[in-house]
Amino acid sequence: MAALSQRKIAVLFTNGVEEVELTKPVAALREAGATVTFVSLETGTVQAMEQDVKPAGTYEIDQAVADADAAAFDGLLLPGGTTNPDALRMDDKAVAFVKAFHAAGKPIAAICHGPWMLIEAGAVKGRKIASWPSLKTDLRNAGAEWVDETVSRDGPLVTSRNPKDLPAFCEAIVSLYAA
């Protein structure tokens, strides 16, 4: 499958990323032929976690978000974990990076707690968004319609609830970025 052979996808994450929400979608994107670039608050190594509390693998970052340009990418992936998007949404450059994708109408996929970044970037108003249940109030307060669905696709956004949804999420993001 080479549906994404000409596509460049940025994956924005930092320490605390839920490992499976990083590795499974990235594997699906690479299998579909996409070029994947790991973007974070700074270059170096990021510590992934399992269920937010157990250290898992470490991942080398390709580019610091301060040096990343959304115009160089065809889409954005926002994996979850609780501490990962919470740290990212406190960083102005990370928020500006997500805002640039949203402003350009580029496809963005987010899973679990990843939609926190969509809220911070002003990208959820009037959209149907799936997420981890604890984000329901945050999403509604930001003007989104929270949905308890395996995958929600609303315009250029694909969102999902949790690691159990990964098979459907991975299929949906390949479709999203191929369009």
C-alpha positions as CSV (number, residue, x, y, z in Angstrom):
1,M,0.0,0.0,0.0
2,A,1.5,3.3,-1.1
3,A,-1.5,5.6,-0.6
4,L,0.6,8.1,1.2
5,S,3.9,7.9,-0.8
6,Q,4.0,11.6,-1.4
7,R,2.8,12.7,2.0
8,K,4.8,14.2,4.9
9,I,3.2,13.9,8.3
10,A,4.4,15.7,11.4
11,V,3.8,13.9,14.7
12,L,3.8,16.3,17.6
13,F,4.6,14.8,21.1
14,T,6.7,15.1,24.2
15,N,7.6,13.2,27.3
16,G,4.6,11.2,28.6
17,V,3.2,10.3,25.2
18,E,1.2,7.1,25.4
19,E,3.5,4.7,23.5
20,V,0.9,2.7,21.7
21,E,-0.9,5.8,20.5
22,L,2.4,6.9,18.9
23,T,3.8,3.6,17.6
24,K,0.6,2.1,16.0
25,P,-0.4,5.2,14.0
26,V,3.2,5.8,12.9
27,A,3.5,2.2,11.8
28,A,0.3,2.5,9.8
29,L,1.4,5.8,8.2
30,R,4.8,4.4,7.2
31,E,3.3,1.2,5.9
32,A,1.1,3.4,3.7
33,G,4.2,5.1,2.4
34,A,4.2,8.4,4.4
35,T,7.3,10.2,5.5
36,V,6.9,10.8,9.3
37,T,8.7,13.5,11.2
38,F,8.8,13.5,15.0
39,V,8.4,17.0,16.3
40,S,8.7,18.0,20.0
41,L,9.5,20.9,22.3
42,E,13.2,20.3,21.7
43,T,15.4,17.8,19.9
44,G,16.8,14.8,21.9
45,T,15.0,11.9,23.4
46,V,11.4,11.7,24.5
47,Q,10.2,9.2,27.1
48,A,7.0,7.4,26.2
49,M,4.8,5.8,28.8
50,E,2.4,2.9,29.1
51,Q,-1.0,3.8,30.7
52,D,0.6,7.1,31.8
53,V,2.6,5.6,34.6
54,K,5.0,2.9,33.3
55,P,8.1,4.0,31.4
56,A,8.1,2.5,27.9
57,G,10.3,3.2,25.0
58,T,12.3,6.3,24.1
59,Y,12.1,8.1,20.8
60,E,14.5,10.5,19.1
61,I,13.0,13.8,17.9
62,D,13.7,14.9,14.4
63,Q,12.9,18.6,14.8
64,A,12.1,21.1,17.6
65,V,8.7,22.7,17.2
66,A,10.4,26.1,17.2
67,D,12.1,25.2,14.0
68,A,9.2,23.3,12.4
69,D,7.0,24.9,9.7
70,A,3.5,23.5,9.1
71,A,3.8,24.5,5.5
72,A,6.4,21.7,5.0
73,F,3.9,19.0,6.0
74,D,0.7,17.6,4.6
75,G,-0.8,16.6,7.9
76,L,-0.4,16.4,11.7
77,L,-0.8,13.6,14.2
78,L,-1.4,14.3,17.9
79,P,-1.0,11.2,20.0
80,G,-2.3,11.1,23.6
81,G,-1.3,10.2,27.1
82,T,-2.2,12.6,29.8
83,T,1.0,14.5,30.4
84,N,2.0,14.8,26.8
85,P,-0.7,17.1,25.4
86,D,-0.9,18.8,28.8
87,A,2.7,19.9,28.5
88,L,2.4,20.8,24.8
89,R,-0.6,23.0,25.3
90,M,1.4,25.1,27.7
91,D,4.0,25.8,25.0
92,D,3.2,28.8,22.7
93,K,5.3,27.4,19.8
94,A,3.6,24.0,19.9
95,V,0.1,25.7,20.0
96,A,1.1,28.0,17.1
97,F,2.3,24.9,15.1
98,V,-1.2,23.2,15.5
99,K,-2.9,26.5,14.8
100,A,-1.0,26.8,11.5
101,F,-2.3,23.4,10.4
102,H,-5.9,24.4,11.4
103,A,-5.7,27.7,9.6
104,A,-4.4,26.1,6.4
105,G,-7.2,23.5,6.5
106,K,-4.7,20.7,6.7
107,P,-5.8,17.3,8.1
108,I,-5.2,16.7,11.8
109,A,-5.7,13.5,13.7
110,A,-5.8,13.2,17.5
111,I,-6.4,10.4,19.9
112,C,-7.3,10.1,23.6
113,H,-6.0,13.3,25.3
114,G,-4.6,14.7,22.0
115,P,-7.7,16.8,21.4
116,W,-6.5,19.1,24.2
117,M,-4.2,20.6,21.6
118,L,-7.1,21.1,19.2
119,I,-8.9,23.0,21.9
120,E,-5.9,25.2,22.6
121,A,-5.5,25.9,18.9
122,G,-9.1,26.9,18.5
123,A,-9.9,24.1,16.2
124,V,-12.9,22.4,17.7
125,K,-15.8,24.9,17.6
126,G,-18.7,23.4,15.8
127,R,-16.9,20.0,15.3
128,K,-17.8,16.5,16.4
129,I,-14.8,15.3,18.5
130,A,-14.2,11.9,20.1
131,S,-11.7,11.8,23.0
132,W,-10.9,10.2,26.3
133,P,-14.1,10.8,28.4
134,S,-12.5,13.3,30.8
135,L,-12.1,15.8,28.0
136,K,-15.9,15.9,27.4
137,T,-16.5,19.1,29.4
138,D,-13.4,20.8,28.0
139,L,-14.5,20.1,24.5
140,R,-18.1,21.2,25.1
141,N,-16.8,24.4,26.7
142,A,-14.7,25.1,23.6
143,G,-17.8,24.7,21.4
144,A,-17.4,21.1,20.2
145,E,-19.9,18.3,20.2
146,W,-18.2,15.5,22.2
147,V,-19.1,12.1,20.8
148,D,-18.5,8.7,22.3
149,E,-17.5,7.0,19.1
150,T,-14.6,4.8,18.0
151,V,-13.6,7.3,15.3
152,S,-15.1,10.7,14.5
153,R,-14.3,12.4,11.2
154,D,-15.4,16.0,10.8
155,G,-13.9,17.8,7.9
156,P,-10.1,17.8,8.2
157,L,-10.2,16.3,11.7
158,V,-10.1,12.6,12.8
159,T,-10.4,11.9,16.5
160,S,-10.6,8.8,18.6
161,R,-11.1,7.8,22.2
162,N,-8.4,5.5,23.4
163,P,-5.9,2.7,22.5
164,K,-8.8,0.2,22.0
165,D,-9.8,2.3,19.0
166,L,-6.4,2.2,17.3
167,P,-7.3,-0.3,14.5
168,A,-10.1,2.0,13.3
169,F,-8.2,5.1,14.1
170,C,-5.2,4.0,12.0
171,E,-7.4,3.1,9.1
172,A,-9.1,6.5,9.3
173,I,-5.9,8.5,9.4
174,V,-4.5,6.8,6.4
175,S,-7.7,7.7,4.6
176,L,-7.6,11.2,5.9
177,Y,-4.1,11.9,4.8
178,A,-4.6,10.3,1.4
179,A,-7.5,12.6,0.5
